[in-house]
């Protein structure tokens, strides 16, 4: 199946869409203002060692000092015990004012600074280089044991005995030629040599290596044999990507194109419309069925419904065909929205065991194209399919949206009538609690005030007579439906 990659670049944002089978399959967004630091390598200066916490604060040039725990100091362990308890306390390894090469493993969050490690890893297209390590690891997504051993031997044969460093073999290396692997090794060693040279010649704090931007990562990680074209709508960045590809991914050069059409690239391919649809709860299926997707803090739930779809010899056949179509739609929505964590799928109940097996098989086949690690269980006793998908980045909704100021993220607001009765109760409480004012004034949204003036006018009049004070109404156009104030005049 051929695939097109569209890269839309503006000074504030880079967006990448992967188009396959005539539809958007994946969407990636990176904003200049919020580009993370994870993966960057810095020459830092230790500003404070805290023996009680077995940690240190390191100045790497960011707004807040970064955090380094003793468990993330490579020198505190040995190759015989790489994941065990650190062999030395942090005060024996670091001192105030010391310069140290570190890599960010977790971005700053809220009031917390970035988290650091002294174990450096540099990602290439096929391999990840571990300059301080010596072992060769393999991605868990390569499951065939014979293939794993063969890849290990191939990479091991390309490393001279005197050369230091180890590698992790990425999934992309499954179909790589020896030339591809050698090119990646040379690129990674050159990058590490540059980092080492800069660390000896520059004063701390200093940025020694910045992880690739989104457009460059696409060329490194996403382009494969199925990729037909890579279209870039920025002339300046097209030239930069050409230069990058010439050095690091020469096989990509022939697929790279500069888009010069009058219509915006994402509009021409319907990506803008797809983004809007990907933010909605409901996903319509071609047959007339639909999905309802709900994200919560703990998990994501996806409910399948037949809708207006009626086909086949009987209702069981209709359900079966709807579930088969939904399996493909679910796999695509997971990639498009980048949904991760625990995911519960509620397919329409099927009495036929063969139908359940076929739907589960179709789902697993559709999920096979996903780059994220996925685990799927069978149908539970309640007829639900439970699965997990590894979180690789923020979901599309978290990048593009924020909680609604009116409902606070609940997805619903109290009715105008509910608000009227709530205001009347609050007004009665205040009338009893405070010294009686001359007048009570209610400030609320237009729809609530309108209801008070019309259907609820009798109730507000009765309350005014009961408390013996006049009640006036005032529309506040800036207030949302649940917002109100009671002013004591």
C-alpha beads as a LAMMPS data file, in Angstrom:
LAMMPS data file: protein, C-alpha beads

489 atoms
488 bonds

1 atom types
1 bond types

-500.0 500.0 xlo xhi
-500.0 500.0 ylo yhi
-500.0 500.0 zlo zhi

Masses

1 110.0

Atoms # bond

1 1 1 0.000 0.000 0.000
2 1 1 1.538 3.313 -1.086
3 1 1 1.633 6.209 1.353
4 1 1 2.105 9.961 0.995
5 1 1 3.610 12.182 3.683
6 1 1 2.527 15.829 3.831
7 1 1 4.631 18.330 5.808
8 1 1 3.069 21.729 6.551
9 1 1 5.579 24.149 8.107
10 1 1 4.975 27.631 9.514
11 1 1 7.230 29.632 11.889
12 1 1 5.041 28.667 14.844
13 1 1 4.144 25.076 14.054
14 1 1 5.053 21.969 12.042
15 1 1 2.305 19.493 11.118
16 1 1 2.798 16.135 9.441
17 1 1 0.036 13.959 7.965
18 1 1 0.481 10.388 6.711
19 1 1 -1.997 9.613 3.937
20 1 1 -2.821 6.006 3.061
21 1 1 -5.802 4.299 1.434
22 1 1 -7.184 7.736 0.572
23 1 1 -7.464 8.855 4.204
24 1 1 -5.324 10.451 6.932
25 1 1 -3.761 7.615 8.952
26 1 1 -1.540 9.567 11.343
27 1 1 -1.123 13.181 12.379
28 1 1 1.870 14.695 14.189
29 1 1 2.126 18.252 15.511
30 1 1 5.124 20.085 16.974
31 1 1 4.863 23.690 18.135
32 1 1 7.899 25.940 18.298
33 1 1 6.840 27.483 21.620
34 1 1 6.416 24.133 23.345
35 1 1 9.076 21.990 21.739
36 1 1 10.395 19.681 24.425
37 1 1 13.927 19.198 25.712
38 1 1 13.819 15.391 26.046
39 1 1 16.722 13.827 24.162
40 1 1 18.868 16.967 24.244
41 1 1 22.426 16.604 25.562
42 1 1 23.882 19.403 27.708
43 1 1 27.120 20.273 29.422
44 1 1 25.783 21.144 32.869
45 1 1 27.186 22.492 36.118
46 1 1 26.258 20.906 39.452
47 1 1 24.799 23.668 41.638
48 1 1 23.844 21.593 44.672
49 1 1 24.287 18.017 45.886
50 1 1 21.646 16.708 48.313
51 1 1 22.943 13.581 50.104
52 1 1 19.671 13.176 52.035
53 1 1 17.721 12.820 48.773
54 1 1 20.589 11.122 46.922
55 1 1 20.123 13.653 44.134
56 1 1 21.609 16.833 42.715
57 1 1 20.446 19.971 40.964
58 1 1 22.254 20.762 37.720
59 1 1 22.235 24.048 35.793
60 1 1 21.840 23.268 32.065
61 1 1 20.814 26.765 30.989
62 1 1 17.037 26.398 31.401
63 1 1 14.755 28.525 33.564
64 1 1 14.960 26.064 36.463
65 1 1 17.792 23.807 37.549
66 1 1 17.360 20.213 36.382
67 1 1 17.135 17.181 38.679
68 1 1 19.590 14.247 38.672
69 1 1 19.011 11.207 40.903
70 1 1 21.811 8.819 41.828
71 1 1 19.978 5.964 40.042
72 1 1 20.368 7.899 36.765
73 1 1 24.138 8.295 37.124
74 1 1 25.800 5.705 34.912
75 1 1 29.042 5.778 36.896
76 1 1 27.130 4.674 40.008
77 1 1 26.511 1.246 38.461
78 1 1 28.522 -1.417 36.708
79 1 1 27.839 -3.380 33.544
80 1 1 27.404 -6.473 35.731
81 1 1 24.646 -4.719 37.660
82 1 1 23.230 -2.035 35.313
83 1 1 19.750 -1.865 36.848
84 1 1 20.568 -2.643 40.445
85 1 1 21.112 -0.451 43.504
86 1 1 23.768 2.252 42.877
87 1 1 27.127 1.133 44.254
88 1 1 28.201 4.595 45.462
89 1 1 26.331 7.438 47.207
90 1 1 25.875 10.611 45.166
91 1 1 28.238 12.667 47.386
92 1 1 31.076 10.344 46.306
93 1 1 30.302 10.920 42.628
94 1 1 29.437 14.617 42.337
95 1 1 30.489 17.892 43.973
96 1 1 29.212 21.478 43.735
97 1 1 30.596 23.311 40.701
98 1 1 31.456 20.115 38.782
99 1 1 30.806 20.098 35.023
100 1 1 28.999 17.021 33.745
101 1 1 27.538 15.797 30.442
102 1 1 23.861 14.928 30.842
103 1 1 20.810 14.106 28.733
104 1 1 17.242 15.202 29.444
105 1 1 15.007 12.154 29.942
106 1 1 11.895 14.031 31.115
107 1 1 10.752 17.548 30.225
108 1 1 10.105 20.206 32.902
109 1 1 6.579 19.921 34.270
110 1 1 4.838 22.613 36.309
111 1 1 7.243 23.767 39.025
112 1 1 9.563 20.791 38.531
113 1 1 12.727 21.068 36.492
114 1 1 13.799 18.631 33.797
115 1 1 14.993 15.172 34.856
116 1 1 18.467 14.127 33.740
117 1 1 20.582 11.051 33.168
118 1 1 24.301 10.709 32.568
119 1 1 23.680 7.666 30.363
120 1 1 23.577 9.143 26.860
121 1 1 21.613 7.556 24.011
122 1 1 21.419 8.930 20.465
123 1 1 18.713 7.697 18.117
124 1 1 19.389 6.970 14.458
125 1 1 17.123 5.574 11.759
126 1 1 17.938 1.905 12.361
127 1 1 19.835 1.980 15.647
128 1 1 20.134 3.762 18.975
129 1 1 23.756 4.380 20.016
130 1 1 24.816 3.887 23.657
131 1 1 28.363 5.332 23.812
132 1 1 28.943 4.334 27.472
133 1 1 27.556 0.801 27.111
134 1 1 28.848 -2.264 25.265
135 1 1 25.855 -4.582 24.801
136 1 1 23.600 -4.917 21.752
137 1 1 19.897 -4.850 22.518
138 1 1 16.940 -5.454 20.199
139 1 1 13.492 -3.856 20.038
140 1 1 10.820 -6.007 21.683
141 1 1 8.614 -5.516 18.616
142 1 1 10.959 -7.808 16.678
143 1 1 9.526 -11.055 18.028
144 1 1 11.085 -13.755 15.831
145 1 1 13.951 -15.201 17.882
146 1 1 15.964 -16.350 14.848
147 1 1 15.638 -12.914 13.248
148 1 1 16.686 -11.234 16.511
149 1 1 19.835 -13.329 16.735
150 1 1 20.663 -12.736 13.077
151 1 1 20.332 -8.947 13.477
152 1 1 22.491 -9.041 16.606
153 1 1 25.239 -10.923 14.771
154 1 1 25.085 -8.567 11.756
155 1 1 25.499 -5.455 13.906
156 1 1 28.172 -7.097 16.064
157 1 1 30.150 -7.894 12.914
158 1 1 30.187 -4.217 11.940
159 1 1 31.818 -3.083 15.202
160 1 1 35.598 -3.206 15.345
161 1 1 37.068 -4.673 18.589
162 1 1 38.686 -1.358 19.518
163 1 1 35.465 0.647 19.053
164 1 1 33.543 1.517 22.195
165 1 1 29.798 1.743 22.643
166 1 1 26.751 -0.451 22.221
167 1 1 23.545 -0.306 20.178
168 1 1 19.836 -0.967 20.418
169 1 1 18.437 -2.322 17.154
170 1 1 15.173 -0.567 16.241
171 1 1 12.180 -2.137 14.471
172 1 1 13.100 -0.239 11.293
173 1 1 16.232 -2.427 11.021
174 1 1 14.218 -5.590 10.246
175 1 1 14.509 -5.078 6.480
176 1 1 17.690 -2.985 6.489
177 1 1 20.646 -3.807 4.275
178 1 1 24.206 -3.920 5.590
179 1 1 24.820 -0.575 3.870
180 1 1 21.874 0.993 5.738
181 1 1 23.171 -0.274 9.067
182 1 1 26.749 0.878 8.395
183 1 1 25.511 4.339 7.356
184 1 1 23.556 4.617 10.596
185 1 1 26.523 3.516 12.698
186 1 1 28.791 6.084 11.015
187 1 1 26.226 8.870 11.529
188 1 1 25.779 8.027 15.220
189 1 1 29.534 7.837 15.866
190 1 1 30.061 11.205 14.116
191 1 1 27.334 12.742 16.260
192 1 1 28.906 11.416 19.467
193 1 1 32.350 12.624 18.396
194 1 1 30.901 16.121 17.886
195 1 1 29.286 16.035 21.346
196 1 1 32.567 14.921 22.960
197 1 1 34.575 17.648 21.170
198 1 1 32.128 20.390 22.201
199 1 1 32.071 19.218 25.831
200 1 1 35.832 19.802 26.008
201 1 1 35.839 23.228 24.382
202 1 1 32.676 24.997 25.607
203 1 1 31.905 26.485 29.043
204 1 1 28.973 25.096 31.042
205 1 1 26.039 25.360 30.788
206 1 1 25.861 24.616 27.043
207 1 1 23.638 22.711 24.627
208 1 1 25.787 20.029 22.962
209 1 1 23.164 18.178 20.930
210 1 1 19.531 18.878 20.131
211 1 1 17.198 16.090 19.114
212 1 1 15.908 16.335 15.550
213 1 1 12.856 18.462 14.815
214 1 1 9.621 16.815 13.672
215 1 1 10.261 17.159 9.930
216 1 1 13.730 15.582 10.276
217 1 1 12.399 12.786 12.489
218 1 1 9.828 12.003 9.789
219 1 1 12.612 11.475 7.244
220 1 1 14.529 9.340 9.721
221 1 1 11.727 7.248 11.220
222 1 1 8.631 7.240 9.008
223 1 1 9.775 6.954 5.426
224 1 1 9.764 3.392 4.131
225 1 1 9.455 1.392 0.945
226 1 1 5.710 2.115 0.861
227 1 1 6.284 5.883 0.876
228 1 1 5.545 7.318 -2.570
229 1 1 6.043 11.057 -1.971
230 1 1 7.025 13.482 0.768
231 1 1 5.567 16.921 0.034
232 1 1 6.826 19.997 1.894
233 1 1 5.051 23.348 1.502
234 1 1 7.954 25.559 2.684
235 1 1 10.751 26.303 0.227
236 1 1 13.281 27.189 2.932
237 1 1 12.596 24.035 4.934
238 1 1 12.499 21.899 1.785
239 1 1 16.109 22.944 1.112
240 1 1 17.079 22.177 4.717
241 1 1 15.462 18.749 4.529
242 1 1 17.291 18.065 1.257
243 1 1 20.589 18.848 2.981
244 1 1 19.672 16.635 5.936
245 1 1 18.604 13.773 3.661
246 1 1 21.774 14.059 1.574
247 1 1 23.880 13.492 4.694
248 1 1 21.805 11.057 6.720
249 1 1 19.029 9.469 4.613
250 1 1 20.095 9.602 0.940
251 1 1 17.476 7.011 -0.087
252 1 1 14.741 9.550 0.767
253 1 1 15.976 12.297 -1.576
254 1 1 14.126 11.084 -4.678
255 1 1 10.808 11.109 -2.790
256 1 1 11.174 14.623 -1.396
257 1 1 9.117 17.256 -3.260
258 1 1 8.413 20.970 -2.799
259 1 1 4.653 21.672 -2.994
260 1 1 3.981 24.924 -4.867
261 1 1 0.211 24.753 -5.424
262 1 1 -2.070 27.706 -4.698
263 1 1 -4.364 25.817 -2.316
264 1 1 -2.932 25.062 1.143
265 1 1 -1.452 21.556 1.201
266 1 1 -3.561 20.279 4.103
267 1 1 -6.732 21.729 2.604
268 1 1 -6.079 20.096 -0.775
269 1 1 -5.869 16.625 0.799
270 1 1 -8.739 17.160 3.261
271 1 1 -6.492 17.028 6.324
272 1 1 -7.994 20.144 7.930
273 1 1 -11.476 18.563 7.845
274 1 1 -10.065 15.314 9.225
275 1 1 -8.506 17.171 12.164
276 1 1 -11.864 18.711 13.039
277 1 1 -13.561 15.296 12.861
278 1 1 -10.832 13.759 15.032
279 1 1 -11.792 16.114 17.869
280 1 1 -15.418 14.943 17.907
281 1 1 -16.881 12.146 20.048
282 1 1 -18.787 10.581 17.168
283 1 1 -17.110 8.893 14.195
284 1 1 -19.469 7.929 11.366
285 1 1 -18.815 4.695 9.470
286 1 1 -19.482 4.403 5.744
287 1 1 -22.170 1.787 6.318
288 1 1 -24.269 4.060 8.536
289 1 1 -22.968 2.766 11.869
290 1 1 -20.866 4.939 14.147
291 1 1 -18.356 4.980 17.020
292 1 1 -18.544 7.021 20.220
293 1 1 -15.079 7.788 21.628
294 1 1 -14.683 9.109 25.182
295 1 1 -11.337 9.973 26.773
296 1 1 -11.084 9.987 30.569
297 1 1 -8.160 10.314 32.953
298 1 1 -8.014 6.561 33.539
299 1 1 -8.893 5.115 30.134
300 1 1 -10.472 5.586 26.718
301 1 1 -13.756 3.887 25.851
302 1 1 -14.986 3.236 22.303
303 1 1 -18.605 2.182 21.768
304 1 1 -19.780 0.666 18.449
305 1 1 -23.363 1.261 17.256
306 1 1 -25.241 0.046 14.160
307 1 1 -26.962 3.390 13.584
308 1 1 -28.974 3.280 10.354
309 1 1 -27.065 0.308 8.915
310 1 1 -29.340 -2.567 7.867
311 1 1 -27.855 -5.188 5.566
312 1 1 -27.546 -8.911 5.083
313 1 1 -29.973 -11.760 5.645
314 1 1 -30.647 -11.043 9.332
315 1 1 -29.785 -8.777 12.236
316 1 1 -26.808 -10.943 13.294
317 1 1 -25.283 -10.396 9.849
318 1 1 -25.775 -6.637 10.194
319 1 1 -24.056 -6.629 13.587
320 1 1 -21.162 -8.731 12.287
321 1 1 -20.502 -6.474 9.283
322 1 1 -20.736 -3.328 11.420
323 1 1 -18.200 -4.722 13.896
324 1 1 -15.809 -5.697 11.084
325 1 1 -15.905 -2.163 9.672
326 1 1 -15.586 -0.713 13.183
327 1 1 -12.411 -2.762 13.826
328 1 1 -10.596 -0.956 10.984
329 1 1 -12.040 2.425 11.980
330 1 1 -10.935 1.939 15.605
331 1 1 -7.345 1.089 14.595
332 1 1 -7.183 4.219 12.432
333 1 1 -8.683 6.476 15.118
334 1 1 -6.163 5.244 17.700
335 1 1 -3.317 6.296 15.397
336 1 1 -4.943 9.526 14.250
337 1 1 -5.885 10.724 17.746
338 1 1 -2.814 9.076 19.325
339 1 1 -4.870 7.516 22.097
340 1 1 -2.813 5.620 24.659
341 1 1 -3.075 3.784 27.961
342 1 1 -5.984 1.462 28.712
343 1 1 -8.601 1.289 25.945
344 1 1 -11.951 -0.519 26.283
345 1 1 -13.778 -1.485 23.080
346 1 1 -17.520 -2.183 23.309
347 1 1 -18.411 -3.958 20.075
348 1 1 -22.073 -4.755 19.422
349 1 1 -22.919 -8.042 21.163
350 1 1 -22.441 -11.100 18.923
351 1 1 -23.991 -14.458 19.749
352 1 1 -21.929 -16.328 17.160
353 1 1 -18.499 -17.361 18.516
354 1 1 -17.037 -17.500 14.984
355 1 1 -18.113 -13.896 14.423
356 1 1 -16.346 -12.793 17.636
357 1 1 -13.170 -14.610 16.588
358 1 1 -13.268 -13.053 13.119
359 1 1 -13.798 -9.518 14.492
360 1 1 -10.926 -9.908 16.962
361 1 1 -8.679 -11.225 14.170
362 1 1 -9.633 -8.286 11.933
363 1 1 -8.883 -5.851 14.757
364 1 1 -5.430 -7.333 15.360
365 1 1 -4.699 -7.252 11.639
366 1 1 -5.680 -3.552 11.482
367 1 1 -3.585 -2.755 14.564
368 1 1 -0.495 -4.401 13.049
369 1 1 0.264 -1.185 11.111
370 1 1 0.564 0.808 14.347
371 1 1 4.067 1.947 15.339
372 1 1 3.177 1.998 19.056
373 1 1 3.391 -1.138 21.188
374 1 1 -0.071 -2.687 21.567
375 1 1 -1.474 -5.522 23.655
376 1 1 -4.991 -6.891 22.961
377 1 1 -6.952 -9.354 25.084
378 1 1 -9.908 -11.383 23.832
379 1 1 -13.566 -10.719 24.566
380 1 1 -14.260 -10.585 28.292
381 1 1 -17.241 -12.172 30.057
382 1 1 -19.026 -8.830 29.581
383 1 1 -18.354 -8.851 25.843
384 1 1 -15.704 -6.105 26.005
385 1 1 -12.265 -6.102 24.372
386 1 1 -9.534 -4.708 26.610
387 1 1 -6.309 -3.410 25.097
388 1 1 -3.378 -1.143 25.882
389 1 1 -1.464 1.168 23.576
390 1 1 1.832 2.686 24.667
391 1 1 1.740 6.461 25.090
392 1 1 4.381 7.938 22.802
393 1 1 3.253 11.571 22.950
394 1 1 0.276 13.688 23.957
395 1 1 -3.031 12.825 22.329
396 1 1 -4.334 15.093 19.556
397 1 1 -7.091 16.431 21.831
398 1 1 -4.594 17.360 24.561
399 1 1 -2.410 19.227 22.055
400 1 1 -5.199 21.161 20.340
401 1 1 -7.812 21.576 23.082
402 1 1 -8.275 22.579 26.702
403 1 1 -11.117 21.912 29.174
404 1 1 -14.261 23.908 28.431
405 1 1 -14.482 26.931 30.787
406 1 1 -18.257 26.474 30.995
407 1 1 -18.434 22.781 31.900
408 1 1 -14.913 22.294 33.297
409 1 1 -14.336 19.316 31.035
410 1 1 -17.471 17.392 32.102
411 1 1 -18.955 17.646 28.615
412 1 1 -22.275 18.943 29.926
413 1 1 -23.680 21.966 31.788
414 1 1 -26.587 22.378 34.170
415 1 1 -29.831 23.385 32.497
416 1 1 -31.091 26.957 32.765
417 1 1 -33.974 25.740 34.970
418 1 1 -31.542 23.954 37.314
419 1 1 -29.581 27.210 37.605
420 1 1 -32.755 29.184 38.363
421 1 1 -33.615 26.894 41.285
422 1 1 -29.998 26.941 42.515
423 1 1 -30.012 30.754 42.492
424 1 1 -33.311 30.881 44.387
425 1 1 -31.919 28.570 47.104
426 1 1 -28.743 30.635 47.386
427 1 1 -30.716 33.863 47.563
428 1 1 -32.899 32.496 50.383
429 1 1 -29.771 31.356 52.281
430 1 1 -28.180 34.811 51.999
431 1 1 -31.395 36.537 53.067
432 1 1 -31.333 34.527 56.318
433 1 1 -27.575 34.831 56.882
434 1 1 -26.938 38.569 56.317
435 1 1 -28.571 41.744 57.567
436 1 1 -31.374 42.426 55.087
437 1 1 -30.135 44.733 52.295
438 1 1 -32.337 47.185 50.428
439 1 1 -32.411 44.916 47.379
440 1 1 -31.040 41.653 45.971
441 1 1 -29.685 41.773 42.413
442 1 1 -29.167 38.593 40.390
443 1 1 -26.442 38.683 37.718
444 1 1 -26.659 35.733 35.316
445 1 1 -26.524 34.695 31.651
446 1 1 -29.174 35.748 29.141
447 1 1 -30.887 32.331 29.025
448 1 1 -31.229 32.140 32.848
449 1 1 -32.580 35.693 33.141
450 1 1 -35.047 35.029 30.317
451 1 1 -36.353 31.985 32.178
452 1 1 -36.782 34.047 35.363
453 1 1 -38.761 36.663 33.405
454 1 1 -40.996 34.081 31.785
455 1 1 -41.731 30.596 33.163
456 1 1 -40.101 31.134 36.576
457 1 1 -41.471 34.650 37.182
458 1 1 -44.042 33.372 39.682
459 1 1 -41.411 31.627 41.797
460 1 1 -39.106 34.639 41.983
461 1 1 -42.050 36.869 42.895
462 1 1 -43.084 34.469 45.689
463 1 1 -39.514 34.475 47.068
464 1 1 -39.398 38.288 47.002
465 1 1 -42.650 38.440 48.969
466 1 1 -41.345 35.841 51.457
467 1 1 -38.085 37.674 52.274
468 1 1 -39.752 41.095 52.071
469 1 1 -37.168 42.612 49.742
470 1 1 -37.212 43.415 46.028
471 1 1 -35.256 41.160 43.659
472 1 1 -33.888 42.656 40.425
473 1 1 -32.403 40.845 37.415
474 1 1 -29.406 41.826 35.280
475 1 1 -28.022 40.069 32.221
476 1 1 -24.239 39.575 32.089
477 1 1 -23.420 38.625 28.502
478 1 1 -19.937 37.386 29.467
479 1 1 -21.346 34.831 31.936
480 1 1 -21.745 31.225 30.821
481 1 1 -24.880 29.287 31.746
482 1 1 -23.633 28.010 35.127
483 1 1 -22.177 31.335 36.243
484 1 1 -24.055 33.818 38.439
485 1 1 -23.615 36.358 41.242
486 1 1 -26.001 37.707 43.861
487 1 1 -25.313 41.338 44.772
488 1 1 -26.552 42.818 48.074
489 1 1 -27.593 46.392 47.242

Bonds

1 1 1 2
2 1 2 3
3 1 3 4
4 1 4 5
5 1 5 6
6 1 6 7
7 1 7 8
8 1 8 9
9 1 9 10
10 1 10 11
11 1 11 12
12 1 12 13
13 1 13 14
14 1 14 15
15 1 15 16
16 1 16 17
17 1 17 18
18 1 18 19
19 1 19 20
20 1 20 21
21 1 21 22
22 1 22 23
23 1 23 24
24 1 24 25
25 1 25 26
26 1 26 27
27 1 27 28
28 1 28 29
29 1 29 30
30 1 30 31
31 1 31 32
32 1 32 33
33 1 33 34
34 1 34 35
35 1 35 36
36 1 36 37
37 1 37 38
38 1 38 39
39 1 39 40
40 1 40 41
41 1 41 42
42 1 42 43
43 1 43 44
44 1 44 45
45 1 45 46
46 1 46 47
47 1 47 48
48 1 48 49
49 1 49 50
50 1 50 51
51 1 51 52
52 1 52 53
53 1 53 54
54 1 54 55
55 1 55 56
56 1 56 57
57 1 57 58
58 1 58 59
59 1 59 60
60 1 60 61
61 1 61 62
62 1 62 63
63 1 63 64
64 1 64 65
65 1 65 66
66 1 66 67
67 1 67 68
68 1 68 69
69 1 69 70
70 1 70 71
71 1 71 72
72 1 72 73
73 1 73 74
74 1 74 75
75 1 75 76
76 1 76 77
77 1 77 78
78 1 78 79
79 1 79 80
80 1 80 81
81 1 81 82
82 1 82 83
83 1 83 84
84 1 84 85
85 1 85 86
86 1 86 87
87 1 87 88
88 1 88 89
89 1 89 90
90 1 90 91
91 1 91 92
92 1 92 93
93 1 93 94
94 1 94 95
95 1 95 96
96 1 96 97
97 1 97 98
98 1 98 99
99 1 99 100
100 1 100 101
101 1 101 102
102 1 102 103
103 1 103 104
104 1 104 105
105 1 105 106
106 1 106 107
107 1 107 108
108 1 108 109
109 1 109 110
110 1 110 111
111 1 111 112
112 1 112 113
113 1 113 114
114 1 114 115
115 1 115 116
116 1 116 117
117 1 117 118
118 1 118 119
119 1 119 120
120 1 120 121
121 1 121 122
122 1 122 123
123 1 123 124
124 1 124 125
125 1 125 126
126 1 126 127
127 1 127 128
128 1 128 129
129 1 129 130
130 1 130 131
131 1 131 132
132 1 132 133
133 1 133 134
134 1 134 135
135 1 135 136
136 1 136 137
137 1 137 138
138 1 138 139
139 1 139 140
140 1 140 141
141 1 141 142
142 1 142 143
143 1 143 144
144 1 144 145
145 1 145 146
146 1 146 147
147 1 147 148
148 1 148 149
149 1 149 150
150 1 150 151
151 1 151 152
152 1 152 153
153 1 153 154
154 1 154 155
155 1 155 156
156 1 156 157
157 1 157 158
158 1 158 159
159 1 159 160
160 1 160 161
161 1 161 162
162 1 162 163
163 1 163 164
164 1 164 165
165 1 165 166
166 1 166 167
167 1 167 168
168 1 168 169
169 1 169 170
170 1 170 171
171 1 171 172
172 1 172 173
173 1 173 174
174 1 174 175
175 1 175 176
176 1 176 177
177 1 177 178
178 1 178 179
179 1 179 180
180 1 180 181
181 1 181 182
182 1 182 183
183 1 183 184
184 1 184 185
185 1 185 186
186 1 186 187
187 1 187 188
188 1 188 189
189 1 189 190
190 1 190 191
191 1 191 192
192 1 192 193
193 1 193 194
194 1 194 195
195 1 195 196
196 1 196 197
197 1 197 198
198 1 198 199
199 1 199 200
200 1 200 201
201 1 201 202
202 1 202 203
203 1 203 204
204 1 204 205
205 1 205 206
206 1 206 207
207 1 207 208
208 1 208 209
209 1 209 210
210 1 210 211
211 1 211 212
212 1 212 213
213 1 213 214
214 1 214 215
215 1 215 216
216 1 216 217
217 1 217 218
218 1 218 219
219 1 219 220
220 1 220 221
221 1 221 222
222 1 222 223
223 1 223 224
224 1 224 225
225 1 225 226
226 1 226 227
227 1 227 228
228 1 228 229
229 1 229 230
230 1 230 231
231 1 231 232
232 1 232 233
233 1 233 234
234 1 234 235
235 1 235 236
236 1 236 237
237 1 237 238
238 1 238 239
239 1 239 240
240 1 240 241
241 1 241 242
242 1 242 243
243 1 243 244
244 1 244 245
245 1 245 246
246 1 246 247
247 1 247 248
248 1 248 249
249 1 249 250
250 1 250 251
251 1 251 252
252 1 252 253
253 1 253 254
254 1 254 255
255 1 255 256
256 1 256 257
257 1 257 258
258 1 258 259
259 1 259 260
260 1 260 261
261 1 261 262
262 1 262 263
263 1 263 264
264 1 264 265
265 1 265 266
266 1 266 267
267 1 267 268
268 1 268 269
269 1 269 270
270 1 270 271
271 1 271 272
272 1 272 273
273 1 273 274
274 1 274 275
275 1 275 276
276 1 276 277
277 1 277 278
278 1 278 279
279 1 279 280
280 1 280 281
281 1 281 282
282 1 282 283
283 1 283 284
284 1 284 285
285 1 285 286
286 1 286 287
287 1 287 288
288 1 288 289
289 1 289 290
290 1 290 291
291 1 291 292
292 1 292 293
293 1 293 294
294 1 294 295
295 1 295 296
296 1 296 297
297 1 297 298
298 1 298 299
299 1 299 300
300 1 300 301
301 1 301 302
302 1 302 303
303 1 303 304
304 1 304 305
305 1 305 306
306 1 306 307
307 1 307 308
308 1 308 309
309 1 309 310
310 1 310 311
311 1 311 312
312 1 312 313
313 1 313 314
314 1 314 315
315 1 315 316
316 1 316 317
317 1 317 318
318 1 318 319
319 1 319 320
320 1 320 321
321 1 321 322
322 1 322 323
323 1 323 324
324 1 324 325
325 1 325 326
326 1 326 327
327 1 327 328
328 1 328 329
329 1 329 330
330 1 330 331
331 1 331 332
332 1 332 333
333 1 333 334
334 1 334 335
335 1 335 336
336 1 336 337
337 1 337 338
338 1 338 339
339 1 339 340
340 1 340 341
341 1 341 342
342 1 342 343
343 1 343 344
344 1 344 345
345 1 345 346
346 1 346 347
347 1 347 348
348 1 348 349
349 1 349 350
350 1 350 351
351 1 351 352
352 1 352 353
353 1 353 354
354 1 354 355
355 1 355 356
356 1 356 357
357 1 357 358
358 1 358 359
359 1 359 360
360 1 360 361
361 1 361 362
362 1 362 363
363 1 363 364
364 1 364 365
365 1 365 366
366 1 366 367
367 1 367 368
368 1 368 369
369 1 369 370
370 1 370 371
371 1 371 372
372 1 372 373
373 1 373 374
374 1 374 375
375 1 375 376
376 1 376 377
377 1 377 378
378 1 378 379
379 1 379 380
380 1 380 381
381 1 381 382
382 1 382 383
383 1 383 384
384 1 384 385
385 1 385 386
386 1 386 387
387 1 387 388
388 1 388 389
389 1 389 390
390 1 390 391
391 1 391 392
392 1 392 393
393 1 393 394
394 1 394 395
395 1 395 396
396 1 396 397
397 1 397 398
398 1 398 399
399 1 399 400
400 1 400 401
401 1 401 402
402 1 402 403
403 1 403 404
404 1 404 405
405 1 405 406
406 1 406 407
407 1 407 408
408 1 408 409
409 1 409 410
410 1 410 411
411 1 411 412
412 1 412 413
413 1 413 414
414 1 414 415
415 1 415 416
416 1 416 417
417 1 417 418
418 1 418 419
419 1 419 420
420 1 420 421
421 1 421 422
422 1 422 423
423 1 423 424
424 1 424 425
425 1 425 426
426 1 426 427
427 1 427 428
428 1 428 429
429 1 429 430
430 1 430 431
431 1 431 432
432 1 432 433
433 1 433 434
434 1 434 435
435 1 435 436
436 1 436 437
437 1 437 438
438 1 438 439
439 1 439 440
440 1 440 441
441 1 441 442
442 1 442 443
443 1 443 444
444 1 444 445
445 1 445 446
446 1 446 447
447 1 447 448
448 1 448 449
449 1 449 450
450 1 450 451
451 1 451 452
452 1 452 453
453 1 453 454
454 1 454 455
455 1 455 456
456 1 456 457
457 1 457 458
458 1 458 459
459 1 459 460
460 1 460 461
461 1 461 462
462 1 462 463
463 1 463 464
464 1 464 465
465 1 465 466
466 1 466 467
467 1 467 468
468 1 468 469
469 1 469 470
470 1 470 471
471 1 471 472
472 1 472 473
473 1 473 474
474 1 474 475
475 1 475 476
476 1 476 477
477 1 477 478
478 1 478 479
479 1 479 480
480 1 480 481
481 1 481 482
482 1 482 483
483 1 483 484
484 1 484 485
485 1 485 486
486 1 486 487
487 1 487 488
488 1 488 489
